[in-house]
Structure formats: C-alpha cells, structure tokens
Amino acid sequence: MNNISYADIVSSFALFIAAGALAWNIIRDLVMDKVAIEFSIIFGERGNIRDSKTGLFASAGSFPNHQFDNPGMLVKIINIGRRPVGVSKVGGKFRDGKQFFMAVDGLPKMLQPYEIFSSISDAKRKFLENIKKDEVECLWATDTKGKKWLLPSEKQFLLKDTANYIVLNKHMP
C-alpha cells in the first residue's frame, strides 16, 4: 500500500514551491528591502559653454594646467535602496569634535528609489584648506529620520587630493 499517486507528487512539488516563495519573500522584505543612500562630494569649477545657456561642472584635475579661480562643490546623493528616503542636510565633523553643516540648495528632498539628487555651490577657500590639512574627520548626508550616511573613505581621500590641487594649484598625482 505504498503507492504514490500523481496527486501526491504534484502536491509535494507545490508545497516545495510555496515554501521557496515564502522564504524569498521573507528575505526580500526583511533583508534586502532597506533604505540606502550613496553620497559623494566633488570639488571643481562650474562654467558656461560659450554662446549657450548650458553649464558644466569640471572636477579638479580634469583640465591640465587650469587654475581654479572660482572653485565649486558638487554634492551628489543617490537613493540606492528600494524605498523612498528624505534627505534633510549635509554636514560633517572636525577632528576636534565640532560639527558643521553645509547649505545645499534643494534640501530637504524626498528621493524615490534610484533617484539622483545633485547640487552645485561655491566652495569656500577655508573649507578647502580644512580638507587639505586633514582637519575634517568625516562628512555625511542625514536623512529625515536622523540616520547619517557617511562619505566613504576612498571618496574622502579623493576629496583631499582635489582640495590640495585647487589650493596649491598643482597637478594631482
């Protein structure tokens, strides 16, 4: 009486598929479905294309032998998560523990999944010198729930190199 019917095989297969779908939904909703922001700052100079209303932003070091008379700063924030996130401010902390915040045009802003926010502003010479002298410990973007999204260390090293390039008017290595 150990006969296995087609109904038993089909129901076992359906149970296996349903268990797999349940496991995937749990993993997707609890592990993968989170808020995530990618944050970067780039020093450079903004300019206009001759006889055009179009502007451009050239990062420091992109034009050899160019002296940056009007340094600018590009703040770029990307929502790389699957949920909308509100970005409220950009700031950082000096090595002595004091915090500071930057005025970024367009913030606060609600970013939909995979949406990119960017804002260009003037870079203050004092801020460039603080970055060059390694007096800034970290930079971050803050969401509306208060979570700080830090600038990755490799981007902070690049920021220091570009600040050095602009302040000293030298080529980057």
VONUTOR-173222 format. One record per atom (N, C-alpha, C): residue number from 1; residue in one letter; chain; x, y, z. Coordinates in nm, 2 decimals, decimal comma. Layout:
// VONUTOR-173222
     i   aa   ch        u        v        w
   NUM    A    A        X        Y        Z
...
// end
This chain:
// VONUTOR-173222
     i   aa   ch        u        v        w
     1    M    A     0,08    -0,12     0,00
     1    M    A     0,00     0,00     0,00
     1    M    A     0,09     0,13     0,00
     2    N    A     0,20     0,12    -0,05
     2    N    A     0,29     0,23    -0,06
     2    N    A     0,28     0,29    -0,20
     3    N    A     0,17     0,30    -0,26
     3    N    A     0,15     0,36    -0,39
     3    N    A     0,16     0,51    -0,38
     4    I    A     0,24     0,57    -0,46
     4    I    A     0,25     0,72    -0,46
     4    I    A     0,17     0,77    -0,59
     5    S    A     0,07     0,85    -0,56
     5    S    A    -0,01     0,89    -0,68
     5    S    A     0,04     1,02    -0,73
     6    Y    A     0,00     1,05    -0,85
     6    Y    A     0,03     1,18    -0,92
     6    Y    A    -0,01     1,30    -0,83
     7    A    A    -0,12     1,29    -0,76
     7    A    A    -0,17     1,39    -0,68
     7    A    A    -0,07     1,42    -0,56
     8    D    A    -0,01     1,31    -0,51
     8    D    A     0,09     1,33    -0,40
     8    D    A     0,21     1,40    -0,45
     9    I    A     0,26     1,36    -0,57
     9    I    A     0,38     1,42    -0,63
     9    I    A     0,35     1,57    -0,66
    10    V    A     0,24     1,60    -0,72
    10    V    A     0,20     1,74    -0,75
    10    V    A     0,19     1,82    -0,63
    11    S    A     0,12     1,77    -0,52
    11    S    A     0,10     1,85    -0,40
    11    S    A     0,24     1,87    -0,33
    12    S    A     0,33     1,77    -0,33
    12    S    A     0,46     1,78    -0,27
    12    S    A     0,54     1,89    -0,35
    13    F    A     0,53     1,89    -0,48
    13    F    A     0,60     1,99    -0,56
    13    F    A     0,54     2,13    -0,53
    14    A    A     0,41     2,14    -0,52
    14    A    A     0,35     2,27    -0,49
    14    A    A     0,39     2,32    -0,35
    15    L    A     0,40     2,23    -0,25
    15    L    A     0,45     2,26    -0,12
    15    L    A     0,59     2,31    -0,12
    16    F    A     0,68     2,25    -0,20
    16    F    A     0,82     2,29    -0,22
    16    F    A     0,82     2,43    -0,28
    17    I    A     0,75     2,45    -0,38
    17    I    A     0,75     2,59    -0,45
    17    I    A     0,69     2,69    -0,36
    18    A    A     0,59     2,66    -0,28
    18    A    A     0,53     2,76    -0,19
    18    A    A     0,63     2,80    -0,08
    19    A    A     0,70     2,69    -0,02
    19    A    A     0,80     2,72     0,08
    19    A    A     0,91     2,81     0,03
    20    G    A     0,96     2,78    -0,10
    20    G    A     1,06     2,86    -0,16
    20    G    A     1,01     3,01    -0,18
    21    A    A     0,89     3,02    -0,22
    21    A    A     0,84     3,16    -0,24
    21    A    A     0,83     3,23    -0,11
    22    L    A     0,78     3,17    -0,01
    22    L    A     0,77     3,23     0,13
    22    L    A     0,91     3,27     0,18
    23    A    A     1,01     3,18     0,16
    23    A    A     1,15     3,21     0,20
    23    A    A     1,20     3,33     0,13
    24    W    A     1,18     3,34    -0,01
    24    W    A     1,22     3,45    -0,09
    24    W    A     1,15     3,58    -0,04
    25    N    A     1,03     3,58    -0,01
    25    N    A     0,95     3,70     0,03
    25    N    A     1,01     3,75     0,16
    26    I    A     1,04     3,66     0,25
    26    I    A     1,09     3,70     0,38
    26    I    A     1,23     3,76     0,36
    27    I    A     1,32     3,70     0,29
    27    I    A     1,45     3,75     0,26
    27    I    A     1,44     3,89     0,19
    28    R    A     1,36     3,90     0,09
    28    R    A     1,34     4,02     0,02
    28    R    A     1,29     4,14     0,10
    29    D    A     1,19     4,11     0,19
    29    D    A     1,13     4,21     0,26
    29    D    A     1,20     4,25     0,39
    30    L    A     1,27     4,16     0,45
    30    L    A     1,34     4,19     0,57
    30    L    A     1,49     4,22     0,56
    31    V    A     1,55     4,16     0,46
    31    V    A     1,70     4,17     0,44
    31    V    A     1,73     4,27     0,33
    32    M    A     1,67     4,26     0,22
    32    M    A     1,71     4,34     0,10
    32    M    A     1,63     4,47     0,09
    33    D    A     1,51     4,48     0,15
    33    D    A     1,43     4,59     0,13
    33    D    A     1,46     4,69     0,24
    34    K    A     1,57     4,77     0,22
    34    K    A     1,60     4,87     0,31
    34    K    A     1,64     5,00     0,25
    35    V    A     1,65     5,10     0,33
    35    V    A     1,68     5,24     0,28
    35    V    A     1,83     5,24     0,27
    36    A    A     1,88     5,30     0,16
    36    A    A     2,03     5,31     0,14
    36    A    A     2,06     5,43     0,05
    37    I    A     2,16     5,51     0,09
    37    I    A     2,20     5,63     0,02
    37    I    A     2,34     5,62    -0,01
    38    E    A     2,38     5,66    -0,14
    38    E    A     2,52     5,68    -0,18
    38    E    A     2,54     5,83    -0,18
    39    F    A     2,65     5,87    -0,12
    39    F    A     2,68     6,01    -0,10
    39    F    A     2,82     6,05    -0,15
    40    S    A     2,83     6,16    -0,22
    40    S    A     2,96     6,20    -0,27
    40    S    A     2,97     6,35    -0,28
    41    I    A     3,09     6,40    -0,27
    41    I    A     3,12     6,54    -0,28
    41    I    A     3,24     6,55    -0,38
    42    I    A     3,24     6,64    -0,47
    42    I    A     3,34     6,66    -0,57
    42    I    A     3,38     6,81    -0,58
    43    F    A     3,50     6,84    -0,57
    43    F    A     3,55     6,98    -0,59
    43    F    A     3,58     7,00    -0,73
    44    G    A     3,55     7,12    -0,78
    44    G    A     3,59     7,15    -0,92
    44    G    A     3,55     7,30    -0,95
    45    E    A     3,51     7,32    -1,07
    45    E    A     3,47     7,46    -1,11
    45    E    A     3,36     7,45    -1,21
    46    R    A     3,26     7,54    -1,19
    46    R    A     3,15     7,54    -1,29
    46    R    A     3,17     7,65    -1,39
    47    G    A     3,12     7,63    -1,50
    47    G    A     3,14     7,73    -1,61
    47    G    A     3,03     7,72    -1,71
    48    N    A     3,02     7,81    -1,80
    48    N    A     2,92     7,81    -1,91
    48    N    A     2,99     7,78    -2,04
    49    I    A     2,92     7,71    -2,13
    49    I    A     2,96     7,68    -2,26
    49    I    A     2,94     7,81    -2,34
    50    R    A     3,04     7,85    -2,41
    50    R    A     3,03     7,98    -2,49
    50    R    A     2,91     7,98    -2,58
    51    D    A     2,84     8,09    -2,58
    51    D    A     2,72     8,11    -2,66
    51    D    A     2,61     8,01    -2,63
    52    S    A     2,60     7,97    -2,51
    52    S    A     2,50     7,87    -2,47
    52    S    A     2,44     7,90    -2,33
    53    K    A     2,33     7,85    -2,30
    53    K    A     2,27     7,86    -2,17
    53    K    A     2,31     7,74    -2,09
    54    T    A     2,38     7,64    -2,15
    54    T    A     2,42     7,52    -2,08
    54    T    A     2,54     7,54    -2,00
    55    G    A     2,54     7,49    -1,88
    55    G    A     2,66     7,50    -1,79
    55    G    A     2,73     7,36    -1,78
    56    L    A     2,84     7,36    -1,72
    56    L    A     2,91     7,24    -1,70
    56    L    A     2,99     7,25    -1,56
    57    F    A     3,02     7,13    -1,51
    57    F    A     3,10     7,13    -1,39
    57    F    A     3,22     7,04    -1,42
    58    A    A     3,34     7,10    -1,41
    58    A    A     3,46     7,02    -1,43
    58    A    A     3,53     6,99    -1,30
    59    S    A     3,55     6,87    -1,27
    59    S    A     3,62     6,83    -1,15
    59    S    A     3,76     6,87    -1,15
    60    A    A     3,82     6,90    -1,03
    60    A    A     3,96     6,94    -1,02
    60    A    A     4,05     6,83    -1,08
    61    G    A     4,14     6,87    -1,16
    61    G    A     4,23     6,78    -1,22
    61    G    A     4,19     6,73    -1,36
    62    S    A     4,07     6,77    -1,40
    62    S    A     4,02     6,72    -1,53
    62    S    A     4,08     6,80    -1,65
    63    F    A     4,12     6,92    -1,62
    63    F    A     4,18     7,01    -1,72
    63    F    A     4,32     7,04    -1,68
    64    P    A     4,42     6,99    -1,75
    64    P    A     4,56     7,01    -1,71
    64    P    A     4,59     7,16    -1,73
    65    N    A     4,68     7,21    -1,64
    65    N    A     4,73     7,34    -1,64
    65    N    A     4,61     7,45    -1,63
    66    H    A     4,51     7,41    -1,56
    66    H    A     4,40     7,50    -1,53
    66    H    A     4,40     7,55    -1,39
    67    Q    A     4,40     7,68    -1,37
    67    Q    A     4,39     7,73    -1,24
    67    Q    A     4,24     7,76    -1,20
    68    F    A     4,20     7,71    -1,09
    68    F    A     4,06     7,72    -1,05
    68    F    A     4,04     7,85    -0,97
    69    D    A     3,99     7,95    -1,05
    69    D    A     3,96     8,08    -0,99
    69    D    A     3,84     8,09    -0,91
    70    N    A     3,74     8,01    -0,95
    70    N    A     3,61     8,01    -0,88
    70    N    A     3,57     7,86    -0,84
    71    P    A     3,64     7,81    -0,74
    71    P    A     3,61     7,67    -0,70
    71    P    A     3,47     7,64    -0,66
    72    G    A     3,42     7,53    -0,70
    72    G    A     3,28     7,49    -0,67
    72    G    A     3,28     7,35    -0,61
    73    M    A     3,16     7,31    -0,56
    73    M    A     3,15     7,19    -0,49
    73    M    A     3,02     7,12    -0,54
    74    L    A     3,03     7,00    -0,59
    74    L    A     2,92     6,92    -0,64
    74    L    A     2,88     6,82    -0,53
    75    V    A     2,76     6,83    -0,48
    75    V    A     2,71     6,73    -0,38
    75    V    A     2,61     6,64    -0,46
    76    K    A     2,64     6,51    -0,45
    76    K    A     2,55     6,42    -0,52
    76    K    A     2,51     6,31    -0,42
    77    I    A     2,37     6,29    -0,42
    77    I    A     2,31     6,19    -0,33
    77    I    A     2,22     6,10    -0,42
    78    I    A     2,24     5,97    -0,41
    78    I    A     2,17     5,87    -0,48
    78    I    A     2,09     5,78    -0,39
    79    N    A     1,96     5,76    -0,41
    79    N    A     1,89     5,66    -0,33
    79    N    A     1,91     5,53    -0,40
    80    I    A     1,99     5,44    -0,34
    80    I    A     2,02     5,31    -0,40
    80    I    A     1,93     5,20    -0,34
    81    G    A     1,84     5,24    -0,25
    81    G    A     1,75     5,14    -0,19
    81    G    A     1,62     5,13    -0,26
    82    R    A     1,53     5,05    -0,21
    82    R    A     1,41     5,02    -0,27
    82    R    A     1,29     5,10    -0,21
    83    R    A     1,32     5,19    -0,12
    83    R    A     1,22     5,27    -0,05
    83    R    A     1,25     5,42    -0,07
    84    P    A     1,15     5,50    -0,07
    84    P    A     1,17     5,65    -0,07
    84    P    A     1,25     5,69     0,05
    85    V    A     1,33     5,79     0,04
    85    V    A     1,40     5,84     0,16
    85    V    A     1,41     5,99     0,15
    86    G    A     1,39     6,06     0,26
    86    G    A     1,40     6,20     0,27
    86    G    A     1,54     6,24     0,31
    87    V    A     1,61     6,33     0,24
    87    V    A     1,74     6,37     0,27
    87    V    A     1,73     6,51     0,32
    88    S    A     1,77     6,54     0,45
    88    S    A     1,75     6,67     0,51
    88    S    A     1,87     6,76     0,51
    89    K    A     1,99     6,71     0,53
    89    K    A     2,10     6,80     0,53
    89    K    A     2,23     6,73     0,51
    90    V    A     2,34     6,81     0,49
    90    V    A     2,47     6,76     0,46
    90    V    A     2,56     6,83     0,57
    91    G    A     2,65     6,75     0,63
    91    G    A     2,74     6,81     0,73
    91    G    A     2,86     6,73     0,75
    92    G    A     2,93     6,75     0,86
    92    G    A     3,05     6,68     0,89
    92    G    A     3,10     6,71     1,03
    93    K    A     3,22     6,65     1,06
    93    K    A     3,27     6,67     1,19
    93    K    A     3,42     6,70     1,18
    94    F    A     3,47     6,80     1,25
    94    F    A     3,61     6,83     1,25
    94    F    A     3,68     6,73     1,35
    95    R    A     3,81     6,72     1,34
    95    R    A     3,89     6,63     1,42
    95    R    A     3,88     6,67     1,57
    96    D    A     3,85     6,80     1,60
    96    D    A     3,84     6,85     1,74
    96    D    A     3,70     6,82     1,79
    97    G    A     3,61     6,75     1,71
    97    G    A     3,48     6,71     1,76
    97    G    A     3,36     6,81     1,73
    98    K    A     3,39     6,93     1,68
    98    K    A     3,29     7,02     1,64
    98    K    A     3,22     6,98     1,51
    99    Q    A     3,09     6,99     1,51
    99    Q    A     3,01     6,95     1,39
    99    Q    A     2,99     7,08     1,31
   100    F    A     2,97     7,06     1,18
   100    F    A     2,93     7,17     1,09
   100    F    A     2,83     7,12     0,99
   101    F    A     2,75     7,21     0,93
   101    F    A     2,65     7,18     0,83
   101    F    A     2,67     7,27     0,71
   102    M    A     2,65     7,22     0,59
   102    M    A     2,66     7,29     0,47
   102    M    A     2,53     7,33     0,41
   103    A    A     2,52     7,45     0,36
   103    A    A     2,40     7,49     0,29
   103    A    A     2,40     7,43     0,15
   104    V    A     2,31     7,34     0,13
   104    V    A     2,29     7,27     0,00
   104    V    A     2,16     7,31    -0,06
   105    D    A     2,16     7,38    -0,17
   105    D    A     2,04     7,42    -0,24
   105    D    A     1,96     7,30    -0,28
   106    G    A     1,83     7,30    -0,25
   106    G    A     1,74     7,19    -0,29
   106    G    A     1,71     7,09    -0,17
   107    L    A     1,78     7,10    -0,06
   107    L    A     1,75     7,02     0,05
   107    L    A     1,66     7,09     0,15
   108    P    A     1,57     7,02     0,22
   108    P    A     1,54     6,88     0,21
   108    P    A     1,47     6,83     0,09
   109    K    A     1,49     6,71     0,06
   109    K    A     1,44     6,65    -0,07
   109    K    A     1,40     6,50    -0,05
   110    M    A     1,28     6,46    -0,10
   110    M    A     1,24     6,32    -0,09
   110    M    A     1,29     6,26    -0,22
   111    L    A     1,37     6,15    -0,20
   111    L    A     1,42     6,08    -0,32
   111    L    A     1,35     5,95    -0,33
   112    Q    A     1,30     5,93    -0,45
   112    Q    A     1,24     5,80    -0,48
   112    Q    A     1,35     5,70    -0,51
   113    P    A     1,32     5,57    -0,51
   113    P    A     1,42     5,46    -0,54
   113    P    A     1,49     5,49    -0,67
   114    Y    A     1,63     5,49    -0,66
   114    Y    A     1,72     5,51    -0,77
   114    Y    A     1,72     5,65    -0,82
   115    E    A     1,66     5,74    -0,75
   115    E    A     1,67     5,88    -0,80
   115    E    A     1,80     5,95    -0,75
   116    I    A     1,85     6,04    -0,84
   116    I    A     1,97     6,11    -0,81
   116    I    A     1,94     6,26    -0,78
   117    F    A     2,00     6,31    -0,68
   117    F    A     2,00     6,45    -0,64
   117    F    A     2,14     6,51    -0,65
   118    S    A     2,15     6,62    -0,72
   118    S    A     2,28     6,69    -0,72
   118    S    A     2,26     6,84    -0,71
   119    S    A     2,36     6,90    -0,65
   119    S    A     2,35     7,05    -0,63
   119    S    A     2,50     7,10    -0,64
   120    I    A     2,51     7,21    -0,71
   120    I    A     2,64     7,27    -0,72
   120    I    A     2,64     7,40    -0,65
   121    S    A     2,74     7,43    -0,57
   121    S    A     2,75     7,55    -0,49
   121    S    A     2,90     7,60    -0,49
   122    D    A     2,92     7,72    -0,44
   122    D    A     3,06     7,76    -0,43
   122    D    A     3,13     7,69    -0,32
   123    A    A     3,26     7,66    -0,33
   123    A    A     3,34     7,60    -0,23
   123    A    A     3,42     7,71    -0,16
   124    K    A     3,40     7,73    -0,03
   124    K    A     3,47     7,83     0,04
   124    K    A     3,62     7,79     0,05
   125    R    A     3,71     7,89     0,04
   125    R    A     3,85     7,86     0,04
   125    R    A     3,89     7,80     0,18
   126    K    A     3,83     7,85     0,29
   126    K    A     3,86     7,80     0,42
   126    K    A     3,82     7,65     0,43
   127    F    A     3,71     7,61     0,37
   127    F    A     3,67     7,47     0,38
   127    F    A     3,77     7,38     0,30
   128    L    A     3,81     7,44     0,18
   128    L    A     3,91     7,36     0,10
   128    L    A     4,04     7,35     0,18
   129    E    A     4,08     7,45     0,25
   129    E    A     4,20     7,44     0,33
   129    E    A     4,19     7,34     0,45
   130    N    A     4,07     7,34     0,51
   130    N    A     4,05     7,24     0,62
   130    N    A     4,05     7,10     0,57
   131    I    A     4,00     7,08     0,45
   131    I    A     4,00     6,94     0,39
   131    I    A     4,15     6,91     0,35
   132    K    A     4,22     7,00     0,30
   132    K    A     4,36     6,98     0,26
   132    K    A     4,45     6,95     0,38
   133    K    A     4,42     7,02     0,49
   133    K    A     4,50     7,00     0,61
   133    K    A     4,46     6,87     0,69
   134    D    A     4,36     6,80     0,64
   134    D    A     4,30     6,68     0,70
   134    D    A     4,24     6,72     0,84
   135    E    A     4,18     6,83     0,85
   135    E    A     4,11     6,87     0,98
   135    E    A     3,97     6,83     0,98
   136    V    A     3,92     6,78     0,87
   136    V    A     3,78     6,73     0,87
   136    V    A     3,79     6,57     0,88
   137    E    A     3,72     6,53     0,99
   137    E    A     3,73     6,38     1,02
   137    E    A     3,63     6,30     0,93
   138    C    A     3,51     6,35     0,91
   138    C    A     3,42     6,28     0,83
   138    C    A     3,31     6,38     0,77
   139    L    A     3,25     6,34     0,66
   139    L    A     3,14     6,41     0,60
   139    L    A     3,02     6,32     0,59
   140    W    A     2,90     6,37     0,59
   140    W    A     2,78     6,29     0,58
   140    W    A     2,66     6,36     0,53
   141    A    A     2,56     6,28     0,48
   141    A    A     2,43     6,33     0,45
   141    A    A     2,34     6,27     0,55
   142    T    A     2,24     6,34     0,60
   142    T    A     2,15     6,30     0,70
   142    T    A     2,01     6,28     0,64
   143    D    A     1,94     6,17     0,67
   143    D    A     1,81     6,15     0,62
   143    D    A     1,71     6,21     0,72
   144    T    A     1,58     6,22     0,69
   144    T    A     1,48     6,28     0,78
   144    T    A     1,46     6,21     0,90
   145    K    A     1,51     6,08     0,91
   145    K    A     1,49     6,00     1,04
   145    K    A     1,61     6,02     1,12
   146    G    A     1,71     6,10     1,08
   146    G    A     1,83     6,12     1,16
   146    G    A     1,95     6,03     1,13
   147    K    A     1,94     5,94     1,04
   147    K    A     2,05     5,85     1,01
   147    K    A     2,15     5,92     0,93
   148    K    A     2,28     5,91     0,96
   148    K    A     2,39     5,97     0,89
   148    K    A     2,45     5,87     0,80
   149    W    A     2,46     5,91     0,67
   149    W    A     2,52     5,83     0,56
   149    W    A     2,66     5,89     0,53
   150    L    A     2,76     5,82     0,58
   150    L    A     2,90     5,87     0,57
   150    L    A     2,96     5,87     0,43
   151    L    A     3,04     5,97     0,40
   151    L    A     3,12     5,97     0,28
   151    L    A     3,22     5,86     0,29
   152    P    A     3,23     5,77     0,19
   152    P    A     3,32     5,66     0,20
   152    P    A     3,47     5,71     0,21
   153    S    A     3,55     5,64     0,27
   153    S    A     3,69     5,68     0,30
   153    S    A     3,77     5,71     0,16
   154    E    A     3,74     5,62     0,06
   154    E    A     3,81     5,64    -0,07
   154    E    A     3,77     5,77    -0,13
   155    K    A     3,64     5,81    -0,11
   155    K    A     3,60     5,94    -0,17
   155    K    A     3,65     6,06    -0,09
   156    Q    A     3,67     6,03     0,04
   156    Q    A     3,73     6,14     0,13
   156    Q    A     3,87     6,16     0,09
   157    F    A     3,95     6,06     0,06
   157    F    A     4,09     6,07     0,01
   157    F    A     4,09     6,15    -0,12
   158    L    A     4,00     6,12    -0,21
   158    L    A     4,00     6,19    -0,34
   158    L    A     3,96     6,33    -0,32
   159    L    A     3,87     6,36    -0,22
   159    L    A     3,83     6,50    -0,19
   159    L    A     3,95     6,57    -0,14
   160    K    A     4,04     6,51    -0,06
   160    K    A     4,16     6,57    -0,01
   160    K    A     4,25     6,60    -0,12
   161    D    A     4,27     6,51    -0,21
   161    D    A     4,36     6,53    -0,33
   161    D    A     4,31     6,65    -0,41
   162    T    A     4,18     6,66    -0,44
   162    T    A     4,13     6,77    -0,52
   162    T    A     4,14     6,90    -0,45
   163    A    A     4,12     6,90    -0,32
   163    A    A     4,13     7,02    -0,24
   163    A    A     4,28     7,07    -0,25
   164    N    A     4,37     6,98    -0,24
   164    N    A     4,51     7,01    -0,25
   164    N    A     4,54     7,06    -0,38
   165    Y    A     4,49     7,01    -0,49
   165    Y    A     4,51     7,05    -0,62
   165    Y    A     4,46     7,20    -0,64
   166    I    A     4,34     7,23    -0,59
   166    I    A     4,29     7,36    -0,60
   166    I    A     4,36     7,46    -0,52
   167    V    A     4,39     7,43    -0,39
   167    V    A     4,46     7,53    -0,30
   167    V    A     4,60     7,56    -0,35
   168    L    A     4,67     7,45    -0,39
   168    L    A     4,81     7,47    -0,43
   168    L    A     4,83     7,49    -0,57
   169    N    A     4,73     7,49    -0,65
   169    N    A     4,74     7,50    -0,80
   169    N    A     4,84     7,40    -0,86
   170    K    A     4,84     7,28    -0,81
   170    K    A     4,93     7,17    -0,86
   170    K    A     4,85     7,06    -0,92
   171    H    A     4,92     6,98    -1,00
   171    H    A     4,85     6,87    -1,06
   171    H    A     4,84     6,75    -0,96
   172    M    A     4,73     6,68    -0,97
   172    M    A     4,72     6,56    -0,88
   172    M    A     4,81     6,45    -0,93
   173    P    A     4,85     6,36    -0,84
   173    P    A     4,94     6,25    -0,89
   173    P    A     4,86     6,15    -0,97
// end
